[in-house]
Amino acid sequence: MQRRPLAKADLITGLVLLALGVATAIESYRMPRLEERAIDPWTAPGIVPGMLGVIIAVLGAALALRSVAAGAFTATCDTGDDPAEVRAAHFRFWLCLGLCLIYAVGLVGHTPFWLATLLFVFGFIVAFEWKAGDSSRSRRKKLAFAAVIAAATAALVPFLFETLFLVRLP
């Protein structure tokens, strides 16, 4: 079994995400379904938050289980005392937070939603997949991959929200 640095931090994060996802799913289930108004059940206000809650709970559970498999409970678990690994983890956290804030505060509402989403997804993938030692061929492949995923996301998200969930996006 391979030990991962920060396995205990992953366990705590996974459990917090699991609890948040379950709470979100429960609260969205308790939202009014508007049946008395003969409204289509797929347009109920709790559908999207409920699905997101379930997804967050599943991914949180997966992270927690993965950390247990990496030795989060063992006495010999590497708790992330390696300063380089801790710095890298902090950098990734702040990078993620910064990109999310740029998207939510700077782009959404100021640019068309599809464009904001395309830029965010492309930038996020590039920021986290770019490696200093990559060859130019590898970098071109990563840029192409990021562009395809970003374009697909920018097309599908607005389409699904506006046609399936009848939610107007900014």
N, C-alpha and C positions, 0 to 999 in steps of 0.2 A: 504494500500500500504506500503510495507516495504522499508525503505530508506537504501541505500547502501553507505558506506563510499567511497569517491573519485568518486562520480557520475559525478561531473563536469569535472574531469580529464578524465573519460571514454567518456563523450560527446565530448570533444575536440579531444581525440585520435580517436574516431569513425569518426568524421568529416574529420580529416586529412587522415585517411585510405580510406574513401570514395572518397575524392578528388584524392588521389594517384592512387587508383584503376581505377577511371574514366579516368584520364589522361593516364595511362598505356594502357587501352583498346583503347582509341582514337588514341594514337600514334602507337600502333601495327596494328590498322586497316589501318593507312596511310602507312605502310611499303609496299614495292613492293610485289606483289603476284606472279610475274614471269609467268603470263599467256602467255606472248609472247613466252616463251620457252616451252610451253605445259607441264608445271610441275603440278603434282597432287596438287590440292588446299589444301589438308591435310598436305602437306609438306611445305607450305608457311612459311617464317620466322616469321610472326606475330601471328601465331596460338597459340603457347604456351604462349607467354607473354600476348596475348589478353585474353585467358581463365584465367590466373592468375590475370590479372587486374579486370576482372568481379568478380572473387571469392573474391578478396580483397575488392572491392567496396561493395559487398553484405554483407560481414562480418563486414565491417566498419559501414554500415547503421544499421545492427542489433545491434551493440554495442551502437551506438548513440541512437537508439530508446529505447533500454533497459535502458540506463542512464536517458532518459527523463521520462520513466515510474518509475524510482527509485527516481525521484524528483530533477533532475539536475537544473530545472528552478525555483523551489520553494524557498522561502526565508528561510524555515526551513530545507533545505537540509543539511545533514551532509557533509561538504566539505573535510573531511579527517583530521580534526584538531587533532584527537586522535593520539598521538605520536606513540603508538604501531602499529596502522594500517598503518601509513605513513612509519614507519621503515620496516614493513612486505612488503609493496608494493615496496619499494626501493630494498629490498633484492630479491624479485621475479624478478624485472626488471634486476638487475645485474646478477642474476643466469641465466636467459634466455639469456642475451647478452653473458655471458661467455660460455654457452653451444653452442650457435650458432657460436661463434668464434672458439671454439675448433673443431667443425665440419667443418667449411668452411676453416680454415687456417691449422689446425693440422691434420685432417683426410682425407678430400677430396684431392686427388692427391698424397697422401702418402700411402694410403691403397686402396684395391679394393673398388669401389663405393658402392657395396652392403653391404660390411662389415662396412664402414663408416656410412652408413645410418642406418643399424641395431643398431650399438652402440649408435648413436645419438638419435634415437627414443626411444630405451630402456632407456637410461640415462635420457632423458627428462621426460618421463612418470614417472619413479621412483622418480626423483627429485621433481616433482610437486604433486605426489599423496601420497608420504610417510608422515605419521603423527607419531609424537613421541608416542602417546598413543595407537597406533594400536596393536591389538593382533597378535600373531605369525601366526595364521590362516589367518587373514586379510592381513598380509604382504605377505604370500605365494600366496594368490589369486592375489594381486596386481602385484607381480613379474611375475606370470604366464600370467596375462593379458598383461603386458608390453612386455613379450617375444613373445607372439602370435602376437600382433600388430606390433612389431618391425620386426619380421620375415616376416609377410605379406607385410609390407611396403618395406622391403629390396628386396623382390622378385618382387613385382608389379611395383614399380617405374622404375627400369631399363628395365623391360620387356616393359612397355608402351612407355617409351621414345625411346627405340631402335627399337621397331617394329612398333608402330603407328606413332610416330613423326619423325622417322629416325634420331634421335639425338644420336651421340656417346657420352657416358658418360666417365668421367675420370677414 
